[in-house]
Amino acid sequence: MRLSPILSLYIGRHFVMAFLGSLGVIMGLIFLFDVIELLRRAATHGNVGFGVILEMALFKLPQMVQLILPFAVMIGAMAAFWSLTRSRELVVSRSAGVSIWEFLTPVMVGAFLIGLFNVVAFNPLSAALYLRYEKLQDQVLLRSGGGPLLVGESGLWLRETHGAEVVVVHANAVRQEGYDLHLRDVSVYVSDADEHFLYGLEASLGQLENGFFRLTDASLLRPGRPVEHYPTYDFSTQLTLAKIQDNFASPETISFWELPGFIHFFESAGFSANRQKLYFQSLLSSPILLVAMVVLAAVFSVKPDLRSGGIMIRLVGGIVSGFVFYFFSKVVYALGLSSTLPVALAAWTPAVVAGLFGTAALFHLEDG
């Protein structure tokens, strides 16, 4: 028997309504906790109004929606299946010859379309709002540390204040190897608070160490004095590799359509783009992940006869499986960021594993 379009639309409508309800509840909770957290952080800044806090929480909310979307789909699917089971509509459909896979098809198609809409349409909006959130955060909740920093096609530019001295560092090229940052054609200019030149350094190579630049084949230039040459010269800095990478826009602030070009620029600047690549691949895999969450939800909610009880056990099982999946995905993503796993494998593994586990469990329950 083939599932009729009317029944498919009916099941799909049940899922969409349950999904929107669960998503709305989760969004409300997230918004509330974000407002509380921002109020706590703004406690030391007396000039931050409550309206600004609400605005920041609203700008951040779409990005949080993308994070909790798989759980909202899973909860919505479980609620829809339980509703159809309680009303015996699922029992009647199964008695008429509708298999579990035919019953799940409209829900899986709906989840896939939700994931597709999230990637191609909602993600650009989320990225734009999250960028505004980060700018507001920088303005009203001042971040500590670090001076003005620019990394672009002209190389690395850094401006720092060392006591009464102002230091400008420039490198024509930078290259990241693991956790080491290498610089080529390094220039350091030091002036006083009135911008009077004090001395400069020129080096063919440099490497960022813990708290200082180690310059190789360095020349020290001082006004009215001969040039001094050093095989190596250590120059203190507040810069770290993390601060350089944080200077680039976080992947969450970049639209799905702009990520490939940003990854190319990031790598051409000499840095590892694992974080951006992982985020891009995770967006590509997200529609498949939502489908896998529907299959996983069916394992804990599709049962013809509920009179035997066990609803609470299955509810707890679904919640526990969701948390286990969350921690598993975080571990796999961490392995991808550290280059222990290939980026594509790390991004697609959670979706594939969740789908295979749910499919195997459904086969066992239905045909085992």
HELIX and SHEET records of a PDB file:
HELIX    1   1 PRO A    5  ARG A   41  1                                  37    
HELIX    2   2 ALA A   42  THR A   44  5                                   3    
HELIX    3   3 PHE A   50  ARG A   86  1                                  37    
HELIX    4   4 GLU A   89  SER A   95  1                                   7    
HELIX    5   5 ILE A  100  PHE A  117  1                                  18    
HELIX    6   6 ASN A  118  PHE A  122  3                                   5    
HELIX    7   7 ASN A  123  VAL A  140  1                                  18    
HELIX    8   8 LEU A  241  ASN A  247  1                                   7    
HELIX    9   9 PRO A  251  THR A  253  5                                   3    
HELIX   10  10 LEU A  259  SER A  268  1                                  10    
HELIX   11  11 ASN A  274  SER A  301  1                                  28    
HELIX   12  12 ILE A  311  LEU A  337  1                                  27    
HELIX   13  13 VAL A  343  ASP A  367  1                                  25    
SHEET    1   A 7 LEU A 149  GLY A 152  0                                        
SHEET    2   A 7 GLY A 155  HIS A 162 -1                                        
SHEET    3   A 7 GLU A 165  GLU A 177 -1                                        
SHEET    4   A 7 ASP A 180  ASP A 192 -1                                        
SHEET    5   A 7 PHE A 197  LEU A 208 -1                                        
SHEET    6   A 7 PHE A 212  LEU A 221 -1                                        
SHEET    7   A 7 GLU A 228  SER A 236 -1                                        
END                                                                             
